Every structure is written in C-alpha cells, then in structure tokens.
Amino acid sequence: MKTLNLRKTWPLHVFLLPSVLLLILFNYIPMVGFMIGFEDFKPWLGIFKSPFVGLKHFKFMFHDPVALQVIWNTLLIAVLKIIAGSIAPFAFALLLNEVRMMLFKRTVQSLVYLPHFINWVILGGILTDILSTNGLINQFLGWLGVNNVDFLQSGNWFRATLIISDVWKEFGFGTILYLAAMAGINPNMYEAADIDGANNFQKAIYMTIPAVIPIAIVLVTLSLGNILNAGFDQVFNMYNPLVYPKGDIIDTYVYRVGLQQGSFSLATAVGFFKSVIGFILIATTYRLAAKYANYRIF
C-alpha cells in the first residue's frame, strides 16, 4: 500500500524537494556556526581552528549589564506585543461581526488588513518622519498647545511606539482569523437566541465569545514561542542610540555587536542562547495548545 501511494504521489515529492534542499542549505548547514560561541573566534583561523574557550562568552553575557538589559527589553516588549496584539484583533473582530452592511464590513476589513503587507523598511521610514520632533504628530500637538513628545528619543515613549505601531500593522491579520472562526458558528444558534429574546450583547457574550475562545487560545499559546522575537525589522528601522537602554533587543544587539563591532563569539553566544530558549518555548507552547485547545499539526 505504501509503495502504491508513493507511485501516485511522487510528483508531489519532487515538487517539494527544492524547498527541502533550500531549507537544509540555508537553515541547517549554517547551524555549524554555533561553535563560534564556544571559541575565541578569529576569522583568519576559521571555525575549526579558532581556540576553544568553553562557556567564557556565556558567562560574560550573564554578567554584562548591557546584555542583561537587552534580554529584559526583549522579554518586556515581546510580552506587551503579545498581550496587545491578542486583545486588539479579538475585540475588533467582535465589533465587526455585528456589522450587517456587507460592503462596509468588507471595506473596513480590507483597510485594516492592508498595513500587514507594508514592509517595516518602508513603514519605519514613514513613522520616523511622522513621529520626529518636527513631524506631523508633534506639529498637531503644537497647534493644541501641547509640548513636543519625544516618541523616538525617549525610551518609554519608544517602547509604547513599538507596541502601538506593531498592533496597528498586524491586528488586521488576526481579525481575519477570528472572523473566519465566527463564520463557522451555526446560524441556527443565533436564530434560537433571537426567539428566546436575547439581544446582540447577550449573543456575543454567551455564544460568539465561547465559540472563538479555542482559536484564541491556540493563537495566544503559539505566540508565546516567539516571546524572544521582539521584531528586529521594526526596531532596527526605528531605533537610535538614545533609546538603546530601553529599546535595544537581542536581535539588534547581536547585529550591532557581531557585525558592527566584530565581537563574533559574543554575538553568537547571545544568539545561541536565544535559539535554545526559543526552541524550548515553542515545544512547550505546542504541548499546551494540544492539551488545552486540541491543536495538533499531525
């Protein structure tokens, strides 16, 4: 039977082969480079001839106040993004689900989904211009008699800017997922609720929300696996030295220390630490999603 199935599906395997080869070439073979984190890496000696120093760089990382602050920044920004990015699409989908004008509903849905397709290189430049000291927002605040706000120069404001702009960019995608889940609810349940005299608020509380909770648990649980990914593209295109203490994250720190300062071993150690923790979180969150939301890949 297995041979027969393979004879029928071998064209699909052939189509899949280039993707597998690219995955091995760009994702698995480069993993050999993690050895740099355990070495005093010298580019002219290469990976296999550089002197081995064990856990030296990992010890330095956990005793370096800058590295510890970067890890804290990453966790804080990522957690706040997950919380805000989970609540916003859920609430917006509930509101949009109550709209009965299909043209208006689809138009709004398309508009909020559009920012998802804008690259952070472009969006970061736009936000930098709008939120700068002489930008559109501060000009508007000046007309209202409010002092300029240092959105991109103050650490606390910068964190808030990262979170709000990320939610604005991505909540449209989450909204579509929740609307799809709501579309799967049996309409007969709503008709029965109407006969019993339930209003829209009661139907949302007792019918819509409970039906969407499983997909919400899956999305939130799986997002925990990215808790150390605070958004390199976004931060890199918006941050500056003034906000390093509160806006620098692991990915930007690795880029700056490794590629700009040439501390390849330390950058590799920090990146390897992030990868190990990320793998543990992904495995854990998958088990939680399978246990509490019956989510399984296979």
N, C-alpha and C positions, 0 to 999 in steps of 0.2 A: 504493500500500500504506500509506504514512504517513497519507494522508487517511482511508483506511478505518479505520485504528487509532484515529485521533483521533475519528472519529464514534462509535466504540464506547466510548472511554474518557473522553469529555468530561465526564460526570458526576463522575468522579474528580478531574478538574482543577478543577471548580467547587468541590468539597468542600475541595480543597487551597488554593484562593485566599484564604480568610480568614486562614489560617495564614501564607501568604506576605506578605499585607498587614501583619499584626501584626509579622512579622519585620522588614520594611522600616521600619515606623513606630518600633519600639522598639529596634532593633539597628543599623540602617544610617543613618537620619537623624540620630540623636544623635552619630554619629561626626564630624559637623561641629565638635563642641565640642572636638576635639583641638587646634584652633587656639589655644585658650586657653593651652596650654603654651608657645606661642611669643610670647605677648603679656604685657604688664603689665595684666592684665585688671581693668577697672573695671565693676562691674555696671551703673552708670548710663549707661555708654557702649555696652555691648553687645559682642558678639563681634567684629563687623566694624569697630568704631570705636575699640577699645582700642589703645593704642600697641604697635607691633611691637618686640620686643626680641630676636628670634632665639633663640639657644641659651643665653641667660642662665640660665634656670631649670635646664636640664640640667647646665650647668657647676656651678651651686651644688649640685645634687643629688650629683654625684660628688666634691665637696669637703666635703660636710657629713658629719661623723662619725655623726650620728644616722641619716641616710638610708642610709649605707653599712652601718651595723649592722642596720638594718631589712631590707635586701636579704640580708645574711648570715643573719639569723634565719629569713627566709622560705625560703632555699635549704636550710638545715640541717634545719628542721622538716619541710619537704616531702619531702626525700630520706629521712629517717628514717621518715616515714609510709609512703612507697612501699615501702621495704625490709621494714618490719614488716608492713605491710598486704598484702604479696605472700606472705610466708612463712607467716603465720598461717592464711589460708584454705586454702593448698595442703596444709599439714601436717594440718589438721583434716579436710579432705576425704578424705585418705588413710586416716586413722583411722576416720572414719565409714563409709567404703566397705567396711570389713572387718566392720561390724556386720551380722548376719544377721536380727535381730529387727526386722521392718519397722515395727512400731508404735513401738518405742523409737527407731528411726532417724528416722522422720518427726517424732516429737515433739521430739527434740533439734534437728533441722533447723529446725523452726518456731520454737523458742525462741531459737536463735542468730540467726535472721533477723529476729526481732521488733524489736530496737533500731534497725534500719535505718529504720523508719517513724517513729521518735520525732524530733521537731524539736529542733534544738540550743537553741532558746529554752527549751523545757521541760527538756531534758536538762542544759543548762548550769546552770539553777537547782537541779536535783536534785544535781548533782555539787558545786556550790558549797556547798550545805548539808552534804553528806556529808563533804567534804574540808576544811571550815573548821577553825579551831583547836579549836572546841568541837564539831566534827562527830562523826558515828558512828565513822569510822575512827580518829580520834585518841582517842576515848573507849575504843575497844577496845585500842589500843596502850597507853593508860594502865593498863588492867587488867593488861596483860602486863609493866608496869614500864618501858615504852619512852617516851622523851621525845616530845613532840608534834613532828610533821613538818609543816613549812610547805609544803604541797602547792601552795597558790595565792599564797604570799607570797615564795617563793624562786624565782629564775629557773630554776635547773637542775631543781628539782622540778617547776616549772610546765611546762617542755618535756616531761619524762617523762610528766606527767599528760595533756598534749595528745595525745601519741603513743599511749599505752596506751588512753585513752578513745576515740580515733578508731578504733583497731583493733578494740576491743570492739564498737563501734557498727556497723562496716561489714564485718567479716570474714564474717558470715553470708551476705551477698550474694555475695561471692567464692566461698564454699564451694559455693553452688548451681551456679555456673558450672562449677566443677571437677567436681562430682558429675555434672553433665549430660555433660561430656566423658568421664568414666569409664563412664557408662551406655552410651556408644556403642562401647565396646570389644567386639569379637566374643567371646562367651562360649565359643566353641569353643577359643579360645586358652588359656583357663583350664583347660578340660577336658583339653586336651593336656598342659598343665603338670602337672596332677594325676596323669595317667598316668605322666609321667616322674619323679614323686616330688618335685616342687617344693613347698616349704612356703609359707605366706602371705607371709613376709618376702621370699622369693626372687621370688614372683609380683609383689609390689609394686615391687621394685627393677628387675626386668628386663622387666616387661610394663606395669604400670599407669603408673609414672612416665614412661617414654619415650612412652607414648601421650598423656599430658597435657601434656608439655613444649611442644608447639606453641601450645596455647591459653594456657599460662603466659607464653610469650614475647610473644604478642600483648598480653595484659593488662599486663604489665610495661612493654613498649615504649610502648604508647599512654598509660600513666600518666605517662611522662616529659614528655608535653606539658603536664601540669598541675603541673610542678615549681615554678612560681612561685605556685601556688594552695595556700597552706598551711592554708586553711579559715577564711574570715572569720567565718562564723556561730559556729563553735566558739570561736575566740579572743576575739571581741567579747563573747560572753556569759560568759566565764570570766576574762578578764584584768583587771588593775588597774594603777595607776601604779607599784606596787612591782616589777612584772615587765616593765615596758617595755623595759629594756636587753636582755633575752634572750627576751621573749615577743612583742614587737611585730612585726607582719609588714607587708608592703606595703599590703594592703587596709585594715587598721586604721589605719595611718599616713596613708593618703590620706583616709580618713574623718575622722580627727581634725584633720589639718592643713587640709583643704579645707572641711569643713562646720562644724567647731567653732571653728577659728582664722581662717577666712576667707581663707587663702592659696590661692585657687583655681588660680592659674597653676602654682605649685609642685606641688600635688596632681595637677593634670592632667599635668604633665611626668612625674612618677613613674608615674602610671597608664599613660601612653602608652608609656613605656619598658617596663613590664611587658607590655603588649599586643604590642609588636613582638617581644620576646624569646619570648613565649608562642606567637606565630604561627610563628616560625622553628622552635621546638621541636616543635610539632605537625606541621609539614610534614616535618621531619627524621625524627621517630619513625614517621610513616606510611610513609615510604620504607623505613625499617629493618624495619618489620613486614611490608611487602610483599616485601622481599628475603629475610628470614630465616625468616618464618613463612607466606609466601604469602597474606598477608591483604590483600584489596582490597575497597573499597566497591563498585566497579563494574568 
